[in-house]
Every structure is written in C-alpha cells, then in structure tokens.
C-alpha cells in the first residue's frame, strides 16, 4: 500500500510485506484501514497515514474481510466479510471497544456498504432480487429498505451534501454507465428516478468495495482506467527453406 501526495506528486510506501488490498481513510485523514494477509484469509488492520508507526490488527476471522465505509464520527467501520453459508455480509466494527455486530447477513449477498454524510442512512448492494441492485436503509435502524437502482446497479457513492446517490452499472449492455439519483432524507427518505449521468467505457471498478470516489469539492470523480493491452507489433519475419528436410534430419524416425 502506498499514499500518493497529490500536491507534491510523491508516493510513500506504508506496507512492506504480505498482501494489502481495499484501503480506506478514516474520516479525520490520520489513518488508513485495509485488509492484509501474509497467509490464510485477509483481515482488517490500520496504520497512521504518515507511516509514523506500524500496522495494528483490528479483527481476527477465518473468513476474508474488506474495509468499506466509515461513519462520519469515525467510531464505526462498515466492512464486508465472505462466509461460506451466507455469501458476502455487511458487518460493523465499533472502534471504541472493537466489537463486531452484523448489519446485513441474509442468504443474499450484501456488499458495497456506504454511510450517508449525516450518518443516518446506509447505501448498499444486495442480490435479494436475483441480481445486483442498490438499496438504502436507515442506520442504525429500525426501518425498511428502499430500492435506489433500476435494472441493476453497484458501487453506490454519496454526494458530499447527501442529496444525491451515484452508482454504476456494468451488467449486460449497461456496462460502464454512471447513474445519479436525487434523494431527500428530511422527514423520511425519498429518491427520484435514476438518470444516466455519463458513460465511462474502459474504467475499472471494485469488488466488494467501490473503486471510485468524489473529490472533496464534489465536482470531480476519481476513477481507475483499465490498462489497454496492445498486441506486440511484428518487427521480424523468419523464412525457413526446405523445412521438411530439416525436420527429417533433426527427428529421424528410423523408417524409410
């Protein structure tokens, strides 16, 4: 894992061994939480973003885990855990006492947890309808869910002001599409019909944690561009004359 300074154009390395994935910043920007493994299944760790000290383990599990979204106060981390019986589940880690509680762990797969900016709602993706769809439900509850996407969706992302939800669609002919939904959270929760915002061909995503983000001013998206693998151009051609005779010489069969 590396931290890249956008102003200085420099990168600092944080982890030096094992495998690191799915990093996310704490709300105060002082630490980075990530999954890490040297063997077995990846569990959650965190480390100061300036590298002033080493990584500290947060969870211990026999199943893989992926860091997701922080509550605005930095007290709770929503993360994804894979389980052989229930697929992918959304769990909550309380950083004050390191206690883990389930948020969604049904027979359907639940992924991409995203706290709203005011911390009162959780957007997520579920397969309960038979395909990937974006939903929102009150946090910490109780309350019912509301379908956000239409005809499939994944990787939900809140606007900084909490008035819009963005999501992506990469299913069938809807590949590489970015959608926006206007939402209201005062006096309940309501959402508009999804609108196509733009097409984003050739841009990579993340799974089970989103692979894109918004700038702090809310005016730009940060996305990963898939590397285009171009075929190596032909620069040399070798012509072999009388190749059948050469083959007989190199591999005689003993027959006439």
C-alpha positions in Angstrom: 0.0 0.0 0.0 1.2 3.5 -0.9 0.0 7.0 -0.1 0.2 9.4 -3.0 0.6 13.2 -2.3 -1.4 15.0 -5.0 0.2 18.3 -4.3 3.8 17.2 -4.3 3.5 14.3 -6.7 5.3 11.9 -4.5 4.4 8.4 -3.1 5.2 7.0 0.3 5.1 3.3 1.0 3.3 2.0 4.1 3.3 -1.8 3.9 6.4 -3.8 3.0 5.4 -7.4 3.2 2.3 -9.6 2.7 -0.6 -8.6 0.5 -2.7 -5.4 1.0 -6.0 -4.5 -0.5 -9.1 -2.4 -0.2 -7.7 0.7 1.7 -10.0 3.4 3.1 -9.2 6.6 5.0 -10.5 7.4 8.5 -12.8 10.5 8.5 -10.0 12.6 10.1 -7.5 11.5 7.4 -4.9 10.4 10.0 -5.1 6.7 9.4 -5.8 4.2 6.7 -7.6 0.9 7.3 -7.1 -2.0 4.9 -7.1 -5.8 4.7 -3.8 -7.6 4.9 -2.5 -11.1 4.9 0.7 -13.0 4.8 -1.1 -16.3 4.7 -4.6 -17.5 5.2 -7.5 -15.0 4.9 -7.2 -11.2 4.8 -8.3 -9.5 8.0 -8.6 -5.8 8.9 -5.6 -3.6 10.0 -5.0 0.1 10.2 -1.9 2.3 10.3 -1.1 6.0 10.6 -1.1 7.6 7.1 2.3 9.2 7.7 3.9 5.9 8.5 4.9 7.0 12.0 4.2 3.6 13.4 3.4 0.1 12.1 0.1 -1.5 11.3 -2.2 -2.7 14.1 -4.6 -5.6 13.8 -8.3 -4.8 14.2 -10.1 -8.1 13.5 -9.5 -11.8 13.6 -11.6 -14.1 11.4 -11.3 -17.3 9.4 -13.1 -15.5 6.5 -11.8 -12.8 4.2 -12.7 -9.2 5.0 -12.7 -5.9 3.0 -12.8 -2.4 4.6 -15.7 -0.4 3.5 -17.2 2.9 4.8 -16.7 4.9 8.0 -19.5 6.6 10.0 -18.9 10.4 10.0 -17.8 10.4 13.6 -15.1 7.8 12.9 -16.5 5.4 15.5 -17.8 2.7 13.3 -16.5 0.9 10.2 -18.8 -0.9 7.9 -17.0 -3.8 6.2 -17.7 -6.9 4.0 -17.0 -10.4 5.1 -17.3 -13.5 3.0 -19.0 -16.5 4.5 -19.5 -20.0 3.0 -23.1 -20.1 4.2 -24.4 -16.6 3.5 -22.0 -15.3 0.8 -20.9 -11.7 1.5 -22.3 -9.9 4.5 -22.0 -6.4 5.9 -20.7 -6.2 9.4 -20.0 -3.2 11.7 -16.8 -2.7 13.7 -17.0 -0.4 16.8 -13.6 1.1 17.1 -14.3 2.2 20.7 -14.5 -1.4 22.0 -13.5 -3.5 18.9 -16.9 -5.2 19.0 -18.3 -6.6 15.7 -22.0 -6.8 15.0 -23.9 -7.8 11.8 -25.7 -5.2 9.8 -26.9 -7.4 6.9 -26.2 -11.1 6.8 -29.1 -12.8 4.9 -28.8 -15.6 2.4 -28.5 -12.9 -0.3 -25.1 -11.3 -1.0 -24.7 -7.8 0.6 -21.8 -5.7 -0.5 -20.6 -2.1 -1.0 -21.7 -0.5 2.3 -21.7 3.3 2.2 -22.6 5.6 5.2 -24.5 8.7 4.2 -22.7 12.0 5.1 -25.0 12.6 8.0 -24.6 9.0 9.2 -28.3 8.3 9.3 -28.5 6.0 6.2 -26.6 3.1 4.7 -26.5 2.5 1.0 -25.5 -1.0 -0.1 -25.9 -3.6 -2.8 -27.8 -6.8 -2.5 -28.7 -9.8 -4.7 -32.0 -10.4 -2.9 -34.0 -9.7 -6.1 -31.9 -12.1 -8.1 -29.5 -9.5 -9.4 -27.3 -6.8 -8.1 -29.3 -3.7 -7.0 -28.6 -0.6 -4.9 -30.7 -0.1 -1.8 -30.7 2.3 1.1 -32.0 1.8 4.7 -31.9 3.8 7.9 -28.8 3.4 10.2 -28.7 2.0 12.8 -32.3 1.1 12.2 -35.0 0.0 12.5 -36.7 0.7 9.2 -37.3 -0.8 5.8 -35.2 -0.6 2.7 -35.7 1.5 -0.4 -34.7 0.4 -3.9 -32.4 3.0 -5.5 -31.2 1.5 -8.8 -33.2 0.3 -11.8 -32.3 -2.8 -13.8 -29.2 -3.5 -11.8 -26.5 -1.4 -10.1 -23.5 -1.5 -7.9 -20.8 0.7 -6.2 -23.1 3.3 -4.6 -21.4 6.7 -3.8 -23.0 9.5 -1.9 -22.7 13.2 -2.9 -20.8 15.2 -0.3 -24.0 17.1 0.7 -26.0 13.8 0.9 -28.6 15.0 -1.7 -27.6 12.6 -4.4 -26.6 8.9 -4.7 -24.4 7.9 -7.6 -24.0 4.3 -8.7 -22.5 2.3 -11.6 -23.9 -0.3 -13.9 -21.8 -2.9 -15.6 -24.4 -5.6 -16.3 -25.0 -6.8 -19.9 -25.5 -3.9 -22.3 -25.4 -1.4 -19.5 -21.7 -1.8 -19.0 -19.7 1.3 -17.9 -22.6 3.6 -17.1 -22.8 6.1 -14.2 -26.2 7.0 -12.8 -27.5 9.6 -10.4 -30.5 9.6 -8.1 -31.7 12.7 -6.2 -32.5 11.8 -2.6 -34.2 13.6 0.4 -33.6 12.5 3.9 -35.6 15.1 5.9 -38.8 13.7 7.2 -38.0 10.2 5.9 -36.3 9.0 2.8 -37.3 9.5 -0.8 -35.5 9.0 -4.1 -36.0 10.1 -7.7 -35.9 8.0 -10.8 -32.3 7.2 -11.8 -30.8 9.4 -14.5 -27.9 8.5 -16.7 -25.1 10.8 -15.9 -22.4 9.7 -18.3 -20.8 6.7 -20.0 -17.5 5.6 -18.7 -16.1 3.0 -21.1 -12.7 1.4 -20.1 -12.9 2.4 -16.5 -12.3 -0.2 -13.8 -14.4 -0.7 -10.7 -14.0 -2.5 -7.3 -15.5 -5.6 -5.7 -16.8 -5.9 -3.0 -15.8 -2.3 -2.2 -16.3 0.6 -4.6 -13.4 1.5 -6.8 -14.2 5.2 -7.4 -14.6 8.4 -5.3 -15.6 12.0 -5.3 -13.3 15.0 -4.8 -13.8 17.0 -1.6 -15.4 19.8 -3.6 -17.8 17.3 -5.1 -17.0 18.4 -8.6 -14.8 15.6 -9.9 -14.9 11.8 -9.9 -11.7 9.8 -9.3 -11.8 6.5 -11.3 -9.4 3.8 -12.3 -8.7 3.4 -16.0 -8.3 -0.2 -17.2 -4.9 -0.7 -18.8 -5.3 -1.3 -22.5 -3.1 -4.3 -23.5 -1.9 -3.7 -27.1 -0.6 -6.6 -29.2 3.2 -6.6 -29.7 3.9 -5.4 -33.3 5.6 -7.8 -35.6 9.1 -6.5 -36.4 10.8 -9.6 -37.7 9.9 -12.5 -40.0 12.0 -15.7 -40.4 11.8 -17.7 -43.6 12.8 -21.4 -43.4 13.6 -23.1 -46.7 13.3 -26.9 -47.1 11.9 -27.2 -43.6 10.7 -30.7 -44.2 14.2 -32.0 -44.9 15.4 -30.2 -41.8 12.7 -31.9 -39.8 13.7 -35.3 -41.0 17.3 -34.5 -40.1 16.5 -33.4 -36.6 14.0 -36.1 -35.8 14.7 -39.3 -37.8 12.0 -42.0 -37.4 14.1 -44.9 -38.4 11.7 -45.7 -41.2 12.3 -45.5 -45.0 
